[in-house]
Amino acid sequence: MRVDTIEAIYLIETPLDPARVADILAGEQSSGTFVRVAGETDALRARAAAEVLELEELESATGPSLASSWLDRRGVAGPWRRARVRIAFPLANIGTNLPTLAATVAGNLFDLGEVTGLRLLDLRLPQIVRCRFDLPGVGVRGTRERVGVFGRPLFGTIIKPNVGLRADEIADLVDLLCRAGVDFIKDDEVCANPDHAPLAERVPAVMARVRAHRDRTGRNVMVAFNVTDETDAMRRHADLVEREGGSCVMVSLNWCGLSAIQSLRRSTPLAIHGHRNGFGALSRHPLLGIGFDAYQALYRLAGIDHLHVHGIGGKFCDRPEDVEQAARRCLKPLAVDAPDATDAVMPAFSSGQWAGTLPLAARAADSADFLFMAGGGILAHPDGPAAGVTSLRQAWDAVASGEEIEAAAATRPELAAALRVFGG
């Protein structure tokens, strides 16, 4: 691909000629509009117009995926033709401006009357463009170094109940989890700065226990404090976490936005744990919104270090192949011509995970570089949280040695208990 462009790949559905609609997409998001205007010279178009590089027509649909009053007013009916389209946008139109990049490749396209379905599938960019944007501040390697865990996944959990605990109660729970042997603890997405456990109280109380555990055992536990807030407040919260010796903050990406994440990245050395809650609203309809490949590209350009990919066999709607694709995409370099994957982000598996789903996550990631978070799988283990963590490590030992976990459970009581209780 050209080094002065960013490419976007779309799935479109329309009763019109897909090639004509692809040209409309390219014009709408670059130099054109629905009519030729004064000043839109051939020279300007050559410099600033987007270009349709490829169009692959797919099998037509029997009906429209979405309504369009624009088509209804014109009496246009099916067949509803589908196509995969690749468009190149000049980088000069965008500069080093991530929100404008997003507005260029997504923007008004979803509202166009000519389409009855449109989905942004992926973004492609060269390394020279990738280097103009933010890189992970910590990344996979840095996360491992801060926790001191190598050669296996990081095992983590979530503060439960989601909300309602006071700062001292959360600190007590964190102490219990540290003693149980977890590597990583995170706040729930709905617990950021509540009245009953404000960050100003929660961070010092929790980090006092984490520091005591580190002094006692030499093991550091990474805690992802939920600092989701307006931008200046997030920076202040991150400063507090850093002063207290913390190593990670968590942000609800979709509700803070790209520019806020960039601002946070540039103001803190802490790992940024990207929580994608709300992503289903962007992605769940197959002919609308933004696919994970494009989504992860945008937030990786903002500089996150970890990204949720949900889990296989959990409580959410994702297909196993979607989770696998998401996990592996996080671990690949973002640029198409990158020499290595130093800008990889750590995929975070969560949602109904426990020892029995760990082999599925390992196969999906095709790597040990992932964060495996089990809430009930640790906290609700019948023999206590320490046994829950042990069951995860036993499941990983079985995966690493090629042994089925059912067979491994015959000599590992914590794993056997997990299979018995959660296996249904």
N, C-alpha and C positions, 0 to 999 in steps of 0.2 A: 504494500500500500504506500501511497505518497506520504512523505514526512510532514507535509503542511496541511493535512486534513485529519478529521475524525470521522469514522464511518459508523453509521447506525443501521441496524438490521431490524426490519419490521415484518409483522404478519398483518396483512390487510384483507378485508372482505368488502366487496362492492358489487353492485349490479352493472356497473359501468366497465369500460375497458381498463383493466388494471394498469396498463402502461400509462394511460392518460392520468389516472389517479396518482401514480407514483410521481409523475412530473408535477402534479399539484402539491404533493407533500414537499418535494424539494423546493419549489418556488415559495410556498407559504412560509417555510422556515429559513429562507435566505433573502434573496433580493426581490422576490416577486410578490404580487397580490393577485386578486381575481381579474384585474385588467392591467394593461400596460400603462404606466404613469410617466409623467414628464420627469426627465432626469435618469430614467432607467435605460441608459445607453447600452449598446452592445459591449463596449469596453467595460462598463461597470458589471454587466452580467458575467463576462468572462472572468472578472476578478473575484466576484462575491457570490455568484450563484452556486447553489448545491447541485450535485450531479448524480443522476441515477446510474449506478454502476452495474447493477444486476437485477433481473426480475425472473423469478421462477414461479410459474403458475402451478397451483396445486388443485386438488379435487374440489369441485364446487359444493356448496351447501344447498340443502333443500329449502332453507328459509333464512331470513336475516337474523343475525345474532342480536343486533340492537336496532332500535327504531330510529328513523331519520325523517323528520317532517320536511326537510329539504327535498328528499326523494319523493315523499308522498305528494308534495305540492306539484311536482312535475309528472306524477303518474308513472314513475319508473318502477318496474318490477324485476323479478329475478330472470335468469339464474343469478345466484349470489356467488360471484367468483372470488376465489381466495388466491393469494400470491405472497411469496416471500420476497422482500425488496431490500436491496442494499444501497444506501445513499451516502455520498461523501460530502461533508460540510467543510468549507475552508476554515482553517484555524484562525486566520486573520479576522474573521467575523466575530470570533469569540474572545481571543486573547487568553490570558491566564485568569479566567473568571468562571468559576465552577457553577454558580447559579445560572449564568447565561448559557453555559454549555448545556445544562439541563433544560433550560427554556428552548434552546435550539433543537435538541433532539426529541423533545416531548412537546412542550408548549401547547399550542392550539390544535395540534393534530387530532387529538381525541374528540374534538368538537366538530370536525369537518363534516358537512352534510353529505358528501359523496361516499362516505364509508359507513358500513353497518357493522364494522369491527375493525379495531386497530390495536396492535400490541407492540410495544418496543421490546424486542427480544434481547438485543446484545449491543455492546459498543466495542469498537475496535480502534486502537490507537497505537502509534509507534512509540518506542522508548523515548525518543527526543521530546515528545509531547508529554508522556507520563512524568518525566523529570521536571516539568514546569509546575506540577501540582504537588500536594503534600504527600509525603511518604509515611508509613507507620512510624510512630515514635519509638515503639518497643518491639512490635512484631512477634513472630513465633519464637525466635531465638531469645529475644530479650525477656519474654514472658517466662520461658523455661529458666533462664538465669536468675530471675528475681525470685522464683519459687524454689529453685534448686532441684528440679525434677527433669530427668533426661531418660530417653529410651522407652517411655510409656506415655499414655494419655495423662492429662491432668484431671483428677477427680474432684468434682466440686458439688456444691449444693446451694439451695436458695433459702433465705430466711423465711420460715413458715411459723405462725400464720403470716399471710401476705402483709397485712397491716394490723395495727392495734397494739402491738407490743411497745412498751416504753423503752427508753434508751438503755436503762440498766438491765431490763429483761432481755433485750437484744444482745447486750454484752455478755450476759450469762450464757445465752444460747451459742454465741460465737466461741466462747471459752470451751463449751462442751464439744463443739464441732472441731475445734483445733485439737483437743485431746483425742478425738475420735480418729484423727489422721487425715482430714481433708486437705487438699492443696489450695482450694479456691472456694470462696463464699461470696454470694452476691445478694443484693437487695432485690426484692420483687419490683417490677416496673411501676406498680401503683404506690410504692413507698419511696418517696423522694425526700420531702421536707415537711412531714406532717406535724401538726401541733403537739401530738403526744410523744413524738420522738424526733425533734428537729435535728438537723445535721450538726448544729453547733454543740449539741449535747451528745448525739449518737457517735460521731466520729471519735472524739476523745475517749469516750467510754469503751468503744469497741477496740480501738487501737491500743489502749492500755493492756487489754487482754492479749492482743496479738503480739505486742512487744514482750510481754511476760512469757508467753509461750516460746517465742524465738530465743529469749535469754535462757530459758530452761532447757530447751531441746536442740537449739541450733537450726530449727526448721522455720522457714518463713511461710506464712499463709497469706495468699493474695486475697484481699477483700475489695470487691467492686461496689463502692458506695454509689447509690443512685443520685447523681447531681443534676438530673433533668430540671431545667428552669430556664429563665431568660438568660441571654448570653453573659452579661456581666455577673449575674449571680452564679452561674456555672463556674466561671473563672474563680470567683471567691471561694466557692465550695471546694474546688480542686486545690486551691492554695492551702486550705485548712487540712485536707487529706495529706498533702505533701508535708506540711509542718508536723503532723502527727506521725510521720514515718510510714504512711500508706504508699501503695504502689499502683492503685487502679481506681478508675471511676467508671461508672456506667451511665449511658445516655440513651434515652428513647429517641432514636434517630429521626423518625418520621415527624415527630411533634416539635423537634428543635430545628431541624432543617440543615441543609448543606453548609450554609455560611456560618451558622452557629458552631457546627462541629469543626469547621476550619479554624475559627477563632479559638476554640478550646484547645485544639491540637497545637496551635502556635504559642499557647500560653502555659502549657504544662508538660513536664517530662513523664507524667504518669501514663500507664496503659489506658487506652480508651476502649471499653467494652461496649460494642455496638449492639443494642437491643432493637430488633426490627418490629416490635409490636405495632399492629396496624398494617403490616405488609399485605395481609390477606385482602384488604380493601383495594389495594393497587394491583393485585395479581391473581385473585382467585378465579375470575372469569377468563376462560382461555382466549377470548377474542377482545379483551379490553385491558388496558393498563400497562404495567411494566413487569417484565419477567425478571427472575433473580439475577441472571447474568448481567443485565444492564444495571439493575439496582445496586449490586455489589460493586460494580465499576465506579458508580458515582460516589458512593460513600468511602470506597478505598482511596479515591482521589482527594477526599477530605482528610485522610490520615488516620482512620481507625486502626485498631490492633486486633480486635476479636469481632466476630460477627455471628449472630444466631442463624442456625440452619434448620431449626426444629429437630425432630427425631423420628426414627423408624419404629413403628409399633407403639407410638405414643397416643396422645389424646387429640392431636390436630389432624387436619384433613389431607396433609401432604402425601403424595404417592412416594413409595420408597425410592423410585428412580429420580424424583425431584430432589429429595434430600441428598441422595448420592451426588447428583450433579452440582448441587450447591456447595457441599463440603469440598469436593475436588476442585471446584472453581476458585474457592478461597485460597487454596494452597498452590495455585498456579500463578506465574507472573501475570501482571495486568496487561502489559504491552505485548503485542504480537511478536515483536522481535527482541524481547528482553533476553539478556544473556543468562539470567538465572532467576530464581524465585525469591530474591531477598526482600521483595515487597509483599510477600504472602501475608495473609492474616489468618489467625487461628479460628477454625470453625468451632462453634459452640453448639453441641447437641443438648437439647432439653425437651421438656414436655413428656411426662409419664415414663421417664427413663429409669432403668434399674439394671441389675447384673445380667438379666436375661436378654436385654436389648443391646448390651455392649458389643457382642460379636457382630450385630447388624451395623452398628456405627463404625466399627473397625473396618469392615468390608467396604462400607460406603466411602469412608475417607481414603482407604487404601494407603494408610499411613498411621503412625502413632502420634502425629502432630494434631491433636484435637483436644478440646475441652469437653468432658463428659459430665453433665450436671444431673444429679438425681436428687430430687426433693424427698418425696415419700420413700424412694428406693433406699435412702439412707436413714432418714428420720423415723420412718415407720417400720424399719426392720424389727422383727419380733425380739431379737436379742440386743437391741439398742443401736445407736448411731455408729459406734465403733465396729460392730459386726456388719453394719451396712457398708461401711467403707471397705472392710476386709473382703466382703463378698464381691465388690467391684474389682479389687486387686486379684482375687482368685479367678474371676472371670477373665481378666486380661491375661493372667498367666496361662490359662487354658488356650486362649486365642493365640498367644505368642508361640505356644508349643504345638499348635495344630490339633489340640484335643477338644472334643465336644464338651460343652460345659455340663451336660447331664452326666457324662462319665466322670468329669472332674469333681462333681459334687459328691460322689461316693466317698471321697476322702477329705472333703472340705465342708465342715458343718455349717459355716456361715453362708456359703453359696447354696448348700442344700436347703437351708431355711428360706433363703430368698426365693428359690425356685418353688418351694412349697407354698409360700404365702402370696407371691406376686404372679406366679406362673399361669394362673387362670386367665 
